[in-house]
Amino acid sequence: MLVAKSDLESLIDVSRFGTSQRVITALCACVAMVDGFDTQSIALAAPDIAIAWQVEPAAFGVVFGAGLLGSLLGALGFGALADRFGRKPSLLTAIFIFAIVSLVTPFTTSVLSLTLVRLVTGLGLGGALPAVISITSEYAPKRLRATVVAVMFCGFPLGAVIGGITAAELIPTFGWASLFYIGSAVPLLLLPLIAVFVPESIRYLGMVQDRAAIQRVLGRMKCQVAWNGAIAQTPSASRPSVASLFLEGRALGTLLLSATFLLSLLLSYFLVNWLPLMARQGGFGIKSAVLGVAALNLGAIFGCLLIGRLADRYGPSIPVSGAYALGAGAIALIGTAHSDVVFLATTFVAGFLSIGAQMCMVALCATFYETSLRATGVGWSLGIGRIGAVFGPTVGGMLIAAGMSTSTLFLVAGAVSLAAGAGVLTFGWRVLLKLVDE
């Protein structure tokens, strides 16, 4: 029986999503989960660390900021390295860094030493994301790409939920240090699994013309007989750089993606950091305040699955921008909730729509950039987004200090979600349509 043969790009785009790709996606999701776990763990461990060290809780602002700054630098630096030297070496290095530094965290004895450790931890955590997003995207068939990347990135909010549950169980019994021992053990266990079961990105291998490696990977995917030996991809003539993101007609798309990520992460970190406190000020109990964050993250998981599927079917512009716009209304309603049920319902819907849309943005970003610039582009967008993550809690604190009411505060947060939706809609109108026309 004759088998129709295709070039490498076409073969991956039309391939079935088999066991090999599922394993790759699952392991990349575990890396994202570790990032979410760590983000939640340091926030929940901080009160006990403050008591143990006899320092004011306000001193931990610099600790949180250092972690986010490290993530910003890691996303930018490791994204460029992943495009230059390969996704897999970049990913393994980033995982090793945050695994080892997380193990060091319980041995810190001052805010200064903890700040330095969190800075380096952030480098590893932020550095891993461009690689896992690129690898997942580059093994996913075109018809499922947004869905697959969204499913993978569900690991982040799931890790945050697990971090909250784990902290509630472990800290009272074993102390705050136990969270970071787990935060180190899991990535150390992931390292050999990723080394064995996650191959280098096949599209990156195509870019560097490594045909022997391509044959081995296609063998694992059980589709090597369908490859005609052609790659249909021009090898990169120059080294990838951030400047390349603004050349050859990419400038507008890069600016719009960066602005949307900044607004979106500003919004999500504002909600995660201030939602419990604003809930308490609104008269809700501690249980509802904590469950509100869990509802936000759980909503994001379900939301990104649906939005990602719609993006695959109808294109990303309308589903993602529409989710941001509808999410704006849900966020505004949080500030008017007067019962536990309404509060939890509105936070779940806000997470489903606005945070779910944010998670689908990584798929949109990965699709926009070609293979030679994908990790650099994803890293740049996530890095700029981390600026929003740094300023989100700060801006929220300034508005609260200025006496802004809870209802007005969430109305402003809703406006940020609406602005992010406008950014995606403009991106789809001015950039994606232009690419189609070309």
Order of alpha helices (4+ residues) and beta strands (2+ residues): alpha-alpha-alpha-alpha-alpha-alpha-alpha-alpha-alpha-alpha-alpha-alpha-alpha-alpha-alpha-alpha-alpha-alpha
